[in-house]
Amino acid sequence: MTEIGKYFMFLGTMLVRRESFKTYYKLILEECVSVGIGSVFLVALVSTFMGAVTTVQTAFNMVSDFIPDYVISQVVREMIVLELAPTIIAVIFAGKVGSAMASGLGTMRITEQIDALEVMGINSISYLVLPKIIASLMMYPLLVVVAGVCGMVGGYLAGTLTGIISPNDYVLGLRSSYNEFTVIFALIKSVVFAFLVSSISSYKGYNTQGGALEVGVSSTQAVTSSVIAVLVADYLLAQLLLSK
């Protein structure tokens, strides 16, 4: 409870004594490049193979001849959009981007760069953390969209090249019984996950104490806490938005 209280106080401090819009504009663009562009290749690679594996495993479990082939791609679509793209990519996002945020801020803390900002009268939390959170909120939903597209393309390639499903049946399954709310739900989850990963990782890194060893510890704690928060939020959002 003490850590949770400190975390919310950390978020509150971030919103006071803010810098000018021009300052944040430049910082946010730099963070967008680091957070988004730097993660596109990894996200595309992982999501493509996730779609391919999901297609093969779904086809393997279709043991009845009465089930049409297009159901395979229909199942793949729902799994990718609802769970694999937003949640699994969030775990990867926490491991790559979250750990980088924590280690960067932790290094600034132990080298007294954050103390120097405070001496200059700058709100170091707002100056350092707010751009990271805003950039994550802007870029992570786009990464989820990329992951969804790449996952379905990977499933298409795996299914058609191996003869599991014909191209026409795969496209038919993607278009069959489509519910647009699943995409909205995935984007809602992506915004929540982006905030949790960026804010928790920044909190852990900002409050690093000690030396280089503690920076590594803070980075590990940031990834662990972010993944736990993402999984808990995943269940709560599903319960709130999908339950009847």
N, C-alpha and C positions, 0 to 999 in steps of 0.2 A: 504493500500500500504506500509505503514511503517513496518508492521509486515511481509509482504511478502519479503521486502528487507532485514530485519534482518534474516529471515529464510534462504535466499540464501547466505548471508554472513556467517551464521552459518555453512552451508554445505561447503562453500569454506575453512573456517578455519579448518574444519575436515581433509582436505587433505594435510595440510602442517605440517612439523616437526613431522612426524610419528615415531612410535617406531619400534623396530626390528621385523622381521617376527616371531621369536620365542615367543615374548611377545604376539603378536596378535593371534598366533596359539592357545595358551592356553585359552585366553579370548574368542575367537570365539567358541571353543568347549564347554566352560561353558555356553555361551549364547545359543548355539544350543540345549543343554539339557533343559535349562529353557524355551526357546521359542517353540521348537518342541515337545520334548518328554512330556513336561508338558501339552501340549494342545491336544494330540492325543485322549484321552478318550472323552473329551468334543466335539471335532470335529466329532468323529465317532458317538457319541450318537445323536447329533443334526442332522447330515446329514442322518442318518438312518431313523429317524422319518420324516425328510423332504421328503425323497423318498417315504415313506409309505403314507404320507398325499397327496402328489402330485398324486400318483397312484389312490387313492380312489377318489379324486376330479376330476381327468381327466375322470375316468370311469363314474362318476356321470353326467358329462356334455356330454358324448357320447349318445345323445338321438336318433340317427338314427340307424335303423337296417342295413342300407347299409354300415355303417362304420365297417371294420373288427376289431376284438379285438386287433390285434397286434399293431394297431395305438396307443393304450394306452401307451405301453412301449416305443414306438417311441417318443411320446410327452414327456414322463418322461425323457428319455435320453437327449433330446435337452434342456429341462428346467434345468436339473441338471448340464450338462456340460457347457452350455453357461452362466447361470446366478446364479443358486442357490449355486453351489459348490464354485466358486471363490468369488462372491460378498457377499452373506449372511454370509459365513464363515469369510470374511474380517471384517464384522461388529462385529462378535463375537471375532475375533482376536484383534480388536481394544479395545474392552471392557475388555478382559482378559490380553493380553500381553502389549498393548499400555498403559493401565492405570498403570500396574506394572512398566513399564519403566519410565513413568513420575513421579510416586511417589518415585521410587528408586533414581532417579537423583535429584528430589526435596528435598528429605531428606538429600542427600549428600551436596546439596547447602546450606541449612539452618544450617547444623552442621559444615560448613566450611571445609568439606573434599575436595571439589573441589578447594577451595582457597589454601589448603595445597599442592595439586598437582601442581598448578601454581607456587607456591613459590619454589618447587623442580625443576622447569624448564621443566615440562612435559606439553605437549599440552593436556589439560584435555578433550577437545572435541574429539580429535582423539583417545585418550586412552579409554574413556568411551563410546563414541557414535558409533564409526566406527565398533567395534565388534558386537554391537547390530544390526546394519543395515545389515552387511554381514550375520550374523546368520539368520536374518529374510528372506533375499533374498535366502538363501540356504534351509531353512526349510519350509517356507510357501507354495511354489509350491508342496512340498511333502504332506503337509496337504491337499491341494486342490485335489491331486490325491486320497488320502485316503477318502476324503469327497465324491468324485465322485463314487468311488467303493461302499462305504457304502450306499450311496443314492440309487444306483441301486439295491443293495442287499435288502435294506429296502423295496423298491417298489416291488421286486420279492416276498418277504415274505408276504407283505400285500395283493398283488394281488392273489397269489396262495392259501394262507391259507383261505381267505374269499370267494374264488370261483369267483372272479371278472374276472380273466383271467387265462388261462391254462399255465403251465410252458413252453410248446413249443411255444405258441403264444407270451409269454413275451420275450423269447430269440429271436424269429424271429423279433419282433419289434426292439429290441436293435441292430440287425444286418442289418435291412432294411434301405436303403438309407443313409448309413453311410458316413459322410464327415469328413475326418481326420483333416481338418482345424479347426473344432470346438474345438478339444483338444488343438491344437497349440494356438488358440485364448484364451482359458481358462488359459493356462500357461503364456502367455504374460500378461494377466490381473493380474495373481497372483504375478508376479514379480513387476509390477507397484504398486499394492496395498500393497505389503510387504514393499516396499521402502517408500511409503507415510505414512503408519501407524507408522513404526519404526522411521523415521526421524522427523515427526511432533510431536510424543509423546516425543521423546528425546529433541527436541527443547523446548517444553513447560516445561518439567521437569527441564532442565538445567537452564532456565531463571526464575525459581521460586524465588520470593522475599518475605520475611516476616518470618512467623513461620509455625507451624503445620497446621493451618487453610488454609494457602495459598498452602500447598502441596496438600490438597484435592481439592482445586479450580483448580490447575494446572492439576491434574489428570482428573478432569471432562472436562476441556477445551481440553485436549489432545484427549479424546475419541470423543468429539463433533466435533472438527476440523478434526480428522482423518476420521470419518464417512462421513462428508460432502465432503472431498477431494476424498474419494473412490467413492462416488456416481457420482460426477462430472467427474472423470476419467473414470468411467464405461460408461457413455454416450459418452464421446469423443472417447474412444477406439472403441466402437461399431460403431460410425459414421465414423471413419477413416478406420476400417478394414472390416466392414461387409456391408456397404452401396455400392450400385452399381452405 
